[in-house]
């Protein structure tokens, strides 16, 4: 790993320059109109869903810290004003620095993608005529799509039911939405009371990467678990799921991170290694096990890429393992 990083750094002709030594002289148009760049960034962020916005903000904040600027907008201003060679060189050094931190390929790729998206918008709007061309690392998504298994999930439900009535009702409703509807933790965290339509039996959800709500049918028992939780929660407007602060008047929305820790802790108590996305994996693989086709499973999971479902299906059937066993059996028969 260190050899690769050193090679990347050696190939980069651009040395890192602290923010105090940077200026906008590389790009006269940007130098004259910093407010236009502010407008560009505002336009970029305003078109994102809250969850996507959060992810971009985290990524750009990491880049700001690397570039040693006081504000994220400053870091992006200078990245755009650098010009093609210097900007790509800086991005190359940033990539090497992330590798040096042993960040996962998916994290590195996402952060580089965030920078490329900002630069692409600047090009689209005519501020620059170049692209950020630094590529990400080779990464294979969804390597482990098995989930906790039905037995593991039932053990977690048993632990959840043994809690106080209030906490049990909330946690069972959350677990049910993840298990039987395949919702992501961020999607569950974003729900408000008004998003549940008991008459139609649907939840209105803005899914990952989408800007508009879509109605999703809620299974009967899951709907009943939500109803039980709301009876305890109260019928006031606001976040559907909140934390369990001892003073109900100051309770806040349960965040995606809060749901992550909630589910991980329930898993530990049940003796099951569990995370929210593992429950989503279980939902999708269970659907495939039940004979649901790839197209139907894609509608259920709301994956934009059907190839992701193919990976789930391949992992579920362990096709590579079956071939390996067949080869071994062939030699055994000789």
Buried (B, 14 or more C-beta within 10 A) or exposed (E): EEEEBEEBBEEBEBEBBEBEEBEBEBBEEBEEBBEBBEEBBEEBBEEBBEBBBBBBBEBBEBBBEBBEBEEBBBBBBBBBBBEBEBBBBBBBBBBBBBBBEEBEBEBBBBBBBBBBBBBBBBBEBEBBEBBBEBEBBEEEEBEEBEBBBEEBBEBBBEBBEEBEEEBBBBBBBBBBBBBBBBBBBBBBBBBEBEBBEEEEBBBBBBBBEEEEEEEBEBBEEBBBBBEBBBEEBEEEEEBBBBBBEEEEEEBEBBBBEBBBEBBBEBBEBBEBEBBBBBBBBBBBBBBBEEEBEBEEBBEBBBBEEEEBBEBBBEBBEEEEEEEEEEEEEEEEEE
